Amino acid sequence: MKPDLLELAVVIPTFNERANVPRLIAALDAALAGRNWEAIFVDDNSPDGTADAARELGRADSRVRVIQRIGRRGLSSACVEGMCATAAPMVAVIDGDMQHDETLLPKMLDALEADDALDVVVGSRFVDGGGTGEWDKDRVAKSAFATRLSRQVLKADLSDPMSGFFMIRASVLREMVPILSAIGFKILLDIMTASPKPLKFLELPYVFRTRELGESKLDHVVAMEYLIALYDRMFGNIVPVRFAMFSAIGALGAGVHFAVLGLLFGLNLTNFVAATIVATLVAMTFNFFLNNALTYREQRLKGAKALLGGWVSFCLVCAVGAVANVGVASFMHDVQHGDWRFAALAGILVSAVWNFVLSSRFTWGRY
């Protein structure tokens, strides 16, 4: 007699959700009674021991698996790794904070198994019967704004493209993995916009719960990641998102440079050379920490030693880039005998590409 075949993998991206691990498995066990499933916790090396809590459950329950990621972070990329790590024909994504309604999973699975043409089933807060629970007006307004933005890049009339609760055929997902950006925290939006053909979807209502244990992961950086993901889908093929971010931060750094220079030299606090040196160091430091927080968030450096080493290597790379800027600009000016602004722009572009490539490799790539 053949054993029952695995039907579903439930992928749970986690960071500092130790207290919710046993609660979620118990809830899944009740909701999916009679179905053959497994739970895959994809943990971004949580300092609270989330991965250990999942392993402890896995010793007694073979349905519980753990992927502990070291040196990698990000909800979308965690979901992709988890969804690719199963043999189940259907994969669901659910948050580890108990705010999604796990009792909806059997209905999602039934819908996919009943209709071979159906690709995705989405748990929606914005169709009849769904809701956002106890969200305040400010959060509702922000979510509505983000939803309107995301619909500008969608290929489907999806009411809740920001949903982090859905089920998809594993074969459909695996075909798209090479073209997914895996940026930010909204993997469903990534999937729906990356697909070369429109995906057939079904939305089922659920009411978003209030978190009982642990702390929310929503912050300004997460919101920034969402905007970055939208940019990547709209313009990423023209200018890669990381280079665009790096350049934008560089432009902000130029503003910081002139502000510090104006303050020190303009108020006669020091001479021009000394003021320029200080302004350059402040701008480089500003660029380094902002790039560490945003451009390279998934590879960001932590700890005093790593940050100091990263800052030194970033400054060295940028110093060489500045020399390249001057050299290229001077060469172009001498050769073309034309508009000096073109020569200056050429120098800036070469310097920007140099700084981006070298810092990606030697500042953030080596840790």
N, C-alpha and C positions, 0 to 999 in steps of 0.2 A: 504494500500500500504506500503510495507516494505521500510525503508530507504536504501539508497545505502550503501553497505558494505565497510568498511575500507580496502584499498588495500595495502597501503605502509606506513611505518614509516621511516622517515629520521632522523637518529641519528647524532647529532652534538656535539662532545666533545669540550669544550671551556675552555680557560683560558685567561682573559683579552682581550676579543673580543667585548666589548660593542658597539663600533662604527659600527661593521659589522653585528650585529644582525638584525636590520630592513632591511638592504640591502639584506641579504641572504633570509629572509622571502619573500620579494618582488620578488626576483629572482625565488624562489621556486614556488610562486603563479603563475608566468607567465609560467614557464617551465612545471608545472604539471596541467595546466588548463584542466578541464574535468575529472581529476582523483581524487580519494578519498584518501587523505594523511594526515599525521600529522607530525609535526616536534618536536623532543625531544632534547632539549638542556641539556646536562649533563655537569654542570659547577663545576669546582674544587674550589669553593668559591673564585672566582676572586675578588681581591680588587678594581677593577675598576667598579664593579656593573653590570657585564654581566648578572647575574641571574635576577637582578631587571629589566633590559632592556627587557629581554625575558618575564618576568611576565607581564610587562606593555602591551606588544603586546598580550599576552594570555588573558587578560581581554576582549579584543574586538574580538579576533580570537581564538575559541576553538580548532583549529588545533595546536596551539602552547602550548607545555608543557615544564616544567622545573624540572630537578632533580639537586638540589644543594647539593654537597657532602662536608661534613665537616670532616676534619681530614684524608681525603683520596685523593690521587693524582695519576695521571698516565693515559695516553691516552687510552691504551688498556683496562684497567679495567673500565674506563668510558664508552667506547663503549659497553662492555659486559653488564653493568648495563642498559644502554639505550636500547639495543636490547632485553633485557629480560623484559622490562617494557611496551611492547606494545602488543596489540591483533592482529596487522596486520600480514598477512601471509608472507609478504616480508619486509625486513629491509635493508636500505641503510646506509652507513657511508660516511659522507662528512665533510671536514674541515670547520671550521667557519670563515676562512680568505678570502673566495671568490676566492681561487686559483684553486679549482676544477670546472669543467664545469657542472653546474647543468642541462643544457639542454640535457645532455646525460641520465638523469634519466628515462624519458619515454621509451627510447630504451631498457634500462636495464630491466625495468618492463615488456615490451612487450616480450622480449626474454625469461624471466622466465615463463611468463604465457603461452607462446606458446609451451614450451618444458618441460614436467613434469620431464624428466630425468636430466635437467640442475639444478645444485646446486648453482652456483655462477657466477655472471657477474662482471668482473673487468674493471674498467677504466684504460687503459694502455697508458703510454707515449712512449712505445718502440715497438709498432706494427705500420704497415703502416698507416699513417695519424695522428699519435700521435707525441708529441714533448715535450720538457722541457722548451719551451718558451725562456726567456731571461737569463737562467742560464749561469754563466761563466764557463770556462773550468775546473777550480778547482772543482766546485760543481758537474759538469757532471762526472768527473773522480772519485770522492768519491762515487757518486751514483752507477756508474758502478761497482766499487770494492765491495760495499755492496751487490749489486745484485748477483755478482758472488759467494760471500760467502753464501748468503741465498740459492742459488740453490744447495749447498752441502747437505742441510737438507730437501729440498723439495721432495715431492712425485709426482710432476707434472712438465711438461715443460712449466712453466709460465714465460712469458717474463718480467713482472713487478711485482715480488713478494713483492716489497717495496711499492706498491701503497696503499694509504690510502683512496681510492675512489672505493667503490664496493657495490654490492647488493647481498644478500643471502636469501635463504628461512629461515624463522624464526624457522621452525621445525628442520632444519639441525643444526642451531646454538645452539638451546636449548639442543639438544642431546649432544653437545660437551662441554658445559659450565663447567661440573665438571672436565674435563681434560685440559682445557685451562690454560696456565700459567699466562696470563694477565700481562705479564712483558713488559715494554718498550713502544714503540710508533708505532709498526707495527702489528696491530691486524690481518691483512690478513695473514701474514706469520705464526702467531700463529695458526690460523684456518686451514690453508692448511697443516701444519706439524702435527697438533694434530689429525686430522681425522683418525680414524682406517681404513677407506677405502678411496681410491682415490676419490676426489670430481670432478664431471664433471663441467668444467668451460668454459666460453666464454670471450674473451678479446675484448673490444671495444675501439677504439682510442680516445684520447682527448689531447689537448695541455694545459700544465700547465701554469696558469696565473701568472702574477707578482702581489705581494701583494700591495694594494693601501693604506690601513689603518692598523694601529697597527704594532706590532713588531714581527719578526720571533721568534719561540720557539726553533729553532735548536741551539744546543750548544754542547760542548764536553761531557757533562753528558748524553745528549740524545743519542749521538753516543755510549757512553759506555753502555747504556741500550740496544741498539741494539745487541751489542756483548754478553751481558748477556743473552738476549733472545735466541740467537743462542746456547750458551753454555747449557742453560736449556733444549733445544730440543735434543741436542746431548748427554749430559752426566748427565742431571738432575736426572735421575732415579738411578744413581750410587752415586753421591755426590750432595745433594741439593744445588741449586745455591746460596742461602743466606749463607749457611755454607761455601761454597767454597770462596765466596767474603770475608766473615768475616775472614777466615783463611789467605787468600792472603794479606789482609790489616794487619793482625797480623804479617805476615812475613816482610812486609815493615816496620812495627813499630819496629821490632827487629833490622832492619838495622839502623833506626833512633836512637834507644837506643845506639847501639855501636858507632855510629858517635858522638853523644853528649858525651858519656863516654870517647871516645878517645880524643875528643877536650879538655874537662875539666881536665881529669887526665893526659893525655899524655903531655899536655903543662904545667903541674904542677900548674894549676889555683886553685885547691882545692884538698883535700884528696880523697881517693878512695870511702869511704862511702858516703860522700857528693855528689861526682860526680855521683855515682850510683843512689842516691835518685833523683837528678835533671834529670838524663837521663830517669829514670822510669816515672816520671811525664810528661816529654816532649813526650815520646813515647805513653803513655796512652792518652794524649791530641790529639796527631796526629791521633791515632786510632779512638778516639771518633768522631772527626770532619769528618774524611774520611768515616767512617761507616754511620754517619748521612747523608752525601751527597750522598752516593752510595748504600750501603747495605740496608738501611732503608729509601730510598728516599721518598717513598710514605707515610711514617710515620715520616718524619724528624721533628726534634724539631726546633721551631722558637721563637725568642724573648729571651731577656737576661735571664729572670727568668727560662724558660723551658730549655735553653741551660746549665745554671749553675747547675740546679737540675739534668739534664741528665748526665752532666760531673761528678758530685759527685757520683751518683749512679753507673756509669760505672767504675770509679776508685775503688769504694768499691768492686764491683763484681770481677774486675780483681785482686785486692789485695787478695781476698779469693781464686781466681783461682791460684794465684802464690803459696799460701800456699799448695793448693791441689797438685800442680805440684811437689813441693819438697817432700811432704809426700808420694805420689804414687811412685815417682822415687826412694826414699830411701827404701820403702817397697819392690819394685820389685828387687832392687839391693841386698838387704839382703836375699831375698827368693831364687833368681835364682843363685846367686854366679857365674854369667857369664859375658857376654859383657855389660859393663856399658852403652853403647850407646842404647841398647834396653830399659833399665830402664829409661834413659833420655827421649826417644821417647814416652814411655808409659805415663810419667808424662806430657809431652807437650800435648799429645792427650787428656788426661783427663782434663787438664786445658783449652784447646781450646773449648771442648764441654761444660764445665761448664760456661765459659765466654759467649759463644754464647747463650745458653739456658737462663741463668739468665739475661743477658743484653737485650735479646729479650723481656723478660717478664717485667723486672723492670725498664729498661732505656727507651726503645721505646714503650713497650706495654701499659704503664700506662698513656700515654698522649693521 
